[in-house]
Amino acid sequence: KMGVGDQLCQLAWEGKVDELQAALNNGFDPNWIGNSDYTPLHCASEFGQSKACLTLLQAGADTEASGGRAKKTPLHLAAENGNTGAAKVLLFFGADPDAPDAEGRRPGEAFAQGTPRRARHAV
């Protein structure tokens, strides 16, 4: 069963900005953690949904939230997936490119390697 956090994540990764904004306007927490142990900002960042990232950040989403077993920030996920648009939005809102994950990797290192695990760009 999908909880609220999972529903917000789905809206974020699908880039459904109007529905996401409506949920936030109705009082849903932009930092709600879903069953995946990720916030909606993690989901939007991983899938390159820059507009969803912007919507969440304007609603108070935490750029430094660490999620999953590897304790990655949204910027880690954007970097690892080659989502430069999402990364630019995150950096504008103060995301730390030097924040280490659980294994000591930093988001800037993924961009420096230039070989994302997979590239997902919003259409």
TORPA-4810 file (N, C-alpha, C, O; in nm, 3 decimals):
<nodes>
NODE_1_0.084_-0.119_0.000_0.000_0.000_0.000_0.088_0.125_0.000_0.186_0.133_0.074_K
NODE_2_0.051_0.220_-0.083_0.127_0.345_-0.092_0.085_0.440_0.019_-0.033_0.468_0.039_M
NODE_3_0.185_0.488_0.091_0.161_0.590_0.191_0.170_0.728_0.128_0.197_0.742_0.009_G
NODE_4_0.148_0.829_0.209_0.151_0.967_0.161_0.287_1.001_0.100_0.294_1.062_-0.006_V
NODE_5_0.395_0.962_0.168_0.529_0.990_0.116_0.551_0.928_-0.020_0.613_0.989_-0.107_G
NODE_6_0.500_0.806_-0.038_0.515_0.738_-0.167_0.435_0.807_-0.276_0.480_0.818_-0.390_D
NODE_7_0.317_0.855_-0.241_0.234_0.926_-0.338_0.301_1.057_-0.381_0.301_1.092_-0.499_Q
NODE_8_0.357_1.128_-0.283_0.428_1.252_-0.317_0.550_1.222_-0.404_0.580_1.295_-0.498_L
NODE_9_0.621_1.114_-0.372_0.737_1.075_-0.453_0.695_1.044_-0.596_0.762_1.084_-0.691_C
NODE_10_0.584_0.973_-0.611_0.539_0.939_-0.745_0.505_1.064_-0.825_0.542_1.076_-0.942_Q
NODE_11_0.435_1.158_-0.762_0.405_1.284_-0.832_0.534_1.356_-0.870_0.544_1.413_-0.979_L
NODE_12_0.632_1.352_-0.781_0.760_1.420_-0.806_0.836_1.355_-0.921_0.882_1.425_-1.011_A
NODE_13_0.849_1.221_-0.920_0.930_1.158_-1.025_0.859_1.160_-1.159_0.924_1.152_-1.264_W
NODE_14_0.726_1.170_-1.157_0.652_1.181_-1.283_0.643_1.325_-1.332_0.596_1.351_-1.443_E
NODE_15_0.689_1.419_-1.249_0.688_1.560_-1.289_0.549_1.621_-1.292_0.526_1.717_-1.366_G
NODE_16_0.458_1.569_-1.213_0.321_1.621_-1.207_0.317_1.739_-1.111_0.270_1.729_-0.998_K
NODE_17_0.368_1.851_-1.159_0.391_1.969_-1.075_0.261_2.027_-1.021_0.255_2.066_-0.905_V
NODE_18_0.155_2.034_-1.103_0.028_2.091_-1.056_-0.030_2.008_-0.941_-0.075_2.064_-0.841_D
NODE_19_-0.029_1.876_-0.956_-0.081_1.789_-0.851_0.008_1.795_-0.727_-0.041_1.792_-0.614_E
NODE_20_0.137_1.802_-0.747_0.232_1.814_-0.636_0.208_1.944_-0.561_0.204_1.945_-0.437_L
NODE_21_0.191_2.054_-0.634_0.165_2.183_-0.571_0.034_2.180_-0.493_0.025_2.235_-0.384_Q
NODE_22_-0.068_2.115_-0.549_-0.197_2.105_-0.480_-0.182_2.029_-0.348_-0.239_2.069_-0.247_A
NODE_23_-0.106_1.921_-0.349_-0.083_1.844_-0.226_-0.010_1.929_-0.123_-0.045_1.927_-0.005_A
NODE_24_0.089_2.003_-0.167_0.165_2.090_-0.075_0.076_2.202_-0.022_0.085_2.238_0.096_L
NODE_25_-0.010_2.257_-0.108_-0.104_2.362_-0.065_-0.202_2.309_0.039_-0.252_2.385_0.122_N
NODE_26_-0.230_2.179_0.033_-0.321_2.116_0.129_-0.250_2.072_0.256_-0.309_2.001_0.338_N
NODE_27_-0.125_2.112_0.272_-0.056_2.088_0.398_0.036_1.968_0.403_0.088_1.935_0.510_G
NODE_28_0.057_1.901_0.290_0.148_1.787_0.292_0.292_1.835_0.307_0.331_1.936_0.249_F
NODE_29_0.368_1.764_0.385_0.506_1.799_0.417_0.598_1.763_0.300_0.602_1.647_0.259_D
NODE_30_0.672_1.861_0.244_0.762_1.831_0.133_0.878_1.739_0.172_0.949_1.689_0.086_P
NODE_31_0.897_1.719_0.302_1.006_1.632_0.350_0.956_1.497_0.399_1.029_1.424_0.467_N
NODE_32_0.832_1.463_0.365_0.774_1.336_0.406_0.855_1.222_0.344_0.884_1.225_0.224_W
NODE_33_0.891_1.125_0.423_0.974_1.014_0.375_0.883_0.895_0.342_0.801_0.853_0.423_I
NODE_34_0.900_0.843_0.221_0.821_0.730_0.176_0.883_0.597_0.216_0.986_0.593_0.283_G
NODE_35_0.820_0.488_0.174_0.869_0.353_0.203_1.008_0.329_0.146_1.081_0.242_0.194_N
NODE_36_1.045_0.405_0.045_1.176_0.391_-0.018_1.286_0.457_0.065_1.404_0.447_0.032_S
NODE_37_1.246_0.526_0.173_1.338_0.601_0.259_1.391_0.725_0.188_1.496_0.779_0.225_D
NODE_38_1.317_0.770_0.087_1.352_0.892_0.016_1.241_0.995_0.032_1.124_0.962_0.050_Y
NODE_39_1.281_1.122_0.025_1.184_1.231_0.023_1.138_1.254_-0.121_1.202_1.204_-0.214_T
NODE_40_1.030_1.329_-0.141_0.991_1.362_-0.278_1.101_1.434_-0.356_1.112_1.418_-0.478_P
NODE_41_1.184_1.514_-0.287_1.294_1.583_-0.355_1.397_1.483_-0.408_1.452_1.504_-0.516_L
NODE_42_1.423_1.377_-0.334_1.511_1.271_-0.384_1.454_1.214_-0.515_1.526_1.196_-0.614_H
NODE_43_1.323_1.186_-0.513_1.259_1.125_-0.630_1.264_1.217_-0.751_1.296_1.173_-0.862_C
NODE_44_1.232_1.344_-0.731_1.236_1.440_-0.842_1.377_1.455_-0.896_1.398_1.464_-1.017_A
NODE_45_1.475_1.457_-0.806_1.615_1.475_-0.846_1.666_1.356_-0.925_1.735_1.372_-1.026_S
NODE_46_1.633_1.236_-0.878_1.680_1.115_-0.946_1.628_1.107_-1.089_1.699_1.062_-1.179_E
NODE_47_1.504_1.150_-1.109_1.442_1.139_-1.240_1.451_1.268_-1.323_1.390_1.278_-1.429_F
NODE_48_1.529_1.365_-1.274_1.554_1.485_-1.353_1.435_1.579_-1.368_1.426_1.652_-1.466_G
NODE_49_1.346_1.576_-1.273_1.227_1.661_-1.280_1.256_1.797_-1.214_1.222_1.820_-1.099_Q
NODE_50_1.320_1.884_-1.289_1.365_2.014_-1.238_1.252_2.099_-1.184_1.266_2.163_-1.079_S
NODE_51_1.139_2.101_-1.254_1.025_2.183_-1.209_0.968_2.129_-1.079_0.927_2.205_-0.992_K
NODE_52_0.964_1.997_-1.065_0.918_1.937_-0.940_1.015_1.970_-0.827_0.974_1.996_-0.715_A
NODE_53_1.144_1.968_-0.858_1.245_2.007_-0.758_1.219_2.150_-0.711_1.219_2.177_-0.591_C
NODE_54_1.198_2.239_-0.806_1.175_2.380_-0.773_1.050_2.395_-0.686_1.051_2.468_-0.587_L
NODE_55_0.943_2.326_-0.723_0.818_2.332_-0.646_0.840_2.286_-0.503_0.794_2.350_-0.409_T
NODE_56_0.911_2.175_-0.487_0.937_2.121_-0.353_1.028_2.212_-0.272_1.005_2.234_-0.153_L
NODE_57_1.130_2.265_-0.335_1.224_2.353_-0.265_1.156_2.483_-0.222_1.183_2.533_-0.113_L
NODE_58_1.069_2.536_-0.305_0.995_2.656_-0.268_0.901_2.630_-0.151_0.863_2.722_-0.078_Q
NODE_59_0.862_2.503_-0.133_0.774_2.465_-0.023_0.853_2.425_0.102_0.794_2.387_0.203_A
NODE_60_0.986_2.434_0.095_1.067_2.406_0.213_1.135_2.271_0.217_1.179_2.228_0.323_G
NODE_61_1.144_2.202_0.103_1.213_2.073_0.101_1.360_2.091_0.141_1.422_2.192_0.110_A
NODE_62_1.412_1.992_0.209_1.548_1.994_0.263_1.648_1.942_0.159_1.642_1.825_0.121_D
NODE_63_1.738_2.028_0.113_1.838_1.988_0.014_1.936_1.887_0.070_1.999_1.813_-0.005_T
NODE_64_1.951_1.883_0.202_2.051_1.795_0.264_1.992_1.669_0.326_2.061_1.598_0.399_E
NODE_65_1.864_1.640_0.299_1.804_1.517_0.351_1.881_1.398_0.296_1.908_1.391_0.176_A
NODE_66_1.916_1.305_0.383_1.987_1.185_0.336_1.891_1.068_0.339_1.819_1.048_0.437_S
NODE_67_1.891_0.992_0.231_1.795_0.884_0.220_1.856_0.754_0.173_1.967_0.750_0.120_G
NODE_68_1.780_0.647_0.194_1.824_0.514_0.154_1.938_0.464_0.240_1.988_0.536_0.327_G
NODE_69_1.978_0.341_0.215_2.088_0.283_0.293_2.218_0.357_0.274_2.301_0.363_0.365_R
NODE_70_2.237_0.414_0.156_2.362_0.484_0.126_2.361_0.629_0.176_2.461_0.699_0.164_A
NODE_71_2.248_0.673_0.232_2.237_0.808_0.288_2.275_0.916_0.186_2.355_1.006_0.214_K
NODE_72_2.216_0.904_0.068_2.243_1.001_-0.039_2.151_1.122_-0.027_2.035_1.110_0.014_K
NODE_73_2.204_1.237_-0.064_2.122_1.358_-0.071_2.057_1.363_-0.210_2.096_1.289_-0.299_T
NODE_74_1.957_1.451_-0.228_1.901_1.466_-0.362_2.007_1.501_-0.467_1.997_1.458_-0.581_P
NODE_75_2.107_1.579_-0.428_2.213_1.615_-0.524_2.295_1.493_-0.565_2.338_1.485_-0.680_L
NODE_76_2.317_1.399_-0.475_2.385_1.274_-0.512_2.307_1.206_-0.626_2.366_1.164_-0.726_H
NODE_77_2.175_1.195_-0.608_2.093_1.124_-0.707_2.089_1.198_-0.840_2.095_1.135_-0.946_L
NODE_78_2.080_1.330_-0.836_2.083_1.407_-0.961_2.216_1.387_-1.032_2.220_1.366_-1.153_A
NODE_79_2.325_1.394_-0.957_2.459_1.381_-1.015_2.481_1.242_-1.074_2.531_1.229_-1.185_A
NODE_80_2.444_1.139_-0.999_2.467_1.001_-1.044_2.388_0.967_-1.169_2.424_0.877_-1.245_E
NODE_81_2.279_1.039_-1.190_2.193_1.011_-1.305_2.207_1.112_-1.417_2.131_1.110_-1.513_N
NODE_82_2.305_1.202_-1.405_2.332_1.298_-1.511_2.226_1.404_-1.528_2.210_1.460_-1.637_G
NODE_83_2.152_1.432_-1.423_2.042_1.528_-1.431_2.090_1.667_-1.392_2.069_1.713_-1.279_N
NODE_84_2.153_1.734_-1.488_2.215_1.863_-1.459_2.113_1.972_-1.429_2.140_2.061_-1.348_T
NODE_85_1.996_1.967_-1.491_1.893_2.067_-1.463_1.849_2.061_-1.318_1.840_2.164_-1.251_G
NODE_86_1.821_1.941_-1.270_1.782_1.924_-1.130_1.896_1.966_-1.038_1.874_2.030_-0.935_A
NODE_87_2.019_1.930_-1.075_2.135_1.966_-0.993_2.150_2.118_-0.982_2.181_2.169_-0.875_A
NODE_88_2.129_2.189_-1.092_2.140_2.335_-1.089_2.038_2.397_-0.995_2.070_2.490_-0.920_K
NODE_89_1.916_2.345_-0.997_1.812_2.396_-0.907_1.853_2.368_-0.762_1.841_2.456_-0.676_V
NODE_90_1.900_2.247_-0.735_1.942_2.211_-0.599_2.056_2.299_-0.551_2.055_2.347_-0.437_L
NODE_91_2.153_2.321_-0.637_2.268_2.406_-0.599_2.223_2.550_-0.574_2.273_2.615_-0.482_L
NODE_92_2.131_2.599_-0.655_2.079_2.735_-0.636_2.015_2.749_-0.498_2.024_2.855_-0.435_F
NODE_93_1.951_2.641_-0.452_1.886_2.642_-0.321_1.979_2.599_-0.208_1.934_2.574_-0.097_F
NODE_94_2.108_2.590_-0.237_2.206_2.568_-0.131_2.251_2.426_-0.107_2.314_2.399_-0.004_G
NODE_95_2.221_2.334_-0.198_2.268_2.196_-0.180_2.421_2.194_-0.174_2.488_2.268_-0.246_A
NODE_96_2.475_2.110_-0.089_2.619_2.102_-0.068_2.682_1.998_-0.161_2.658_1.879_-0.144_D
NODE_97_2.763_2.041_-0.259_2.826_1.946_-0.351_2.933_1.860_-0.284_2.982_1.764_-0.343_P
NODE_98_2.970_1.895_-0.162_3.073_1.820_-0.090_3.016_1.732_0.021_3.093_1.675_0.099_D
NODE_99_2.884_1.720_0.030_2.823_1.638_0.135_2.848_1.490_0.105_2.809_1.442_-0.002_A
NODE_100_2.912_1.416_0.196_2.940_1.275_0.171_2.817_1.187_0.197_2.735_1.217_0.283_P
NODE_101_2.807_1.078_0.120_2.706_0.977_0.151_2.767_0.879_0.251_2.875_0.904_0.304_D
NODE_102_2.699_0.768_0.277_2.746_0.672_0.377_2.882_0.611_0.340_2.953_0.563_0.428_A
NODE_103_2.917_0.613_0.212_3.044_0.556_0.167_3.149_0.664_0.141_3.256_0.636_0.088_E
NODE_104_3.117_0.788_0.178_3.212_0.897_0.162_3.215_0.961_0.025_3.298_1.049_-0.001_G
NODE_105_3.126_0.919_-0.064_3.122_0.978_-0.199_3.048_1.111_-0.195_2.951_1.128_-0.122_R
NODE_106_3.095_1.204_-0.276_3.036_1.336_-0.283_2.970_1.357_-0.419_3.016_1.303_-0.520_R
NODE_107_2.862_1.436_-0.423_2.792_1.459_-0.550_2.882_1.512_-0.660_2.870_1.470_-0.776_P
NODE_108_2.973_1.602_-0.627_3.062_1.659_-0.727_3.148_1.555_-0.797_3.184_1.572_-0.913_G
NODE_109_3.180_1.447_-0.726_3.262_1.340_-0.786_3.189_1.269_-0.899_3.250_1.232_-0.999_E
NODE_110_3.058_1.251_-0.884_2.980_1.185_-0.989_2.979_1.268_-1.116_2.991_1.214_-1.226_A
NODE_111_2.965_1.400_-1.102_2.969_1.487_-1.220_3.109_1.489_-1.280_3.123_1.491_-1.403_F
NODE_112_3.211_1.490_-1.197_3.349_1.495_-1.246_3.383_1.371_-1.328_3.460_1.380_-1.424_A
NODE_113_3.327_1.257_-1.291_3.354_1.133_-1.365_3.293_1.138_-1.504_3.345_1.077_-1.597_Q
NODE_114_3.183_1.211_-1.518_3.122_1.228_-1.649_3.056_1.104_-1.705_3.020_1.101_-1.822_G
NODE_115_3.039_1.001_-1.624_2.975_0.879_-1.670_2.864_0.842_-1.574_2.882_0.757_-1.486_T
NODE_116_2.747_0.905_-1.591_2.636_0.872_-1.502_2.593_0.727_-1.516_2.601_0.668_-1.624_P
NODE_117_2.547_0.672_-1.406_2.494_0.537_-1.403_2.386_0.518_-1.508_2.384_0.420_-1.582_R
NODE_118_2.300_0.615_-1.512_2.196_0.617_-1.615_2.155_0.762_-1.628_2.154_0.836_-1.529_R
NODE_119_2.122_0.803_-1.744_2.082_0.943_-1.764_1.931_0.948_-1.783_1.876_0.887_-1.874_A
NODE_120_1.868_1.022_-1.697_1.723_1.041_-1.708_1.701_1.191_-1.714_1.730_1.263_-1.619_R
NODE_121_1.650_1.235_-1.823_1.625_1.378_-1.840_1.476_1.401_-1.858_1.409_1.326_-1.929_H
NODE_122_1.427_1.503_-1.794_1.285_1.538_-1.809_1.260_1.581_-1.953_1.344_1.647_-2.015_A
NODE_123_1.147_1.544_-2.003_1.111_1.579_-2.141_1.044_1.715_-2.142_1.006_1.763_-2.249_V
</nodes>
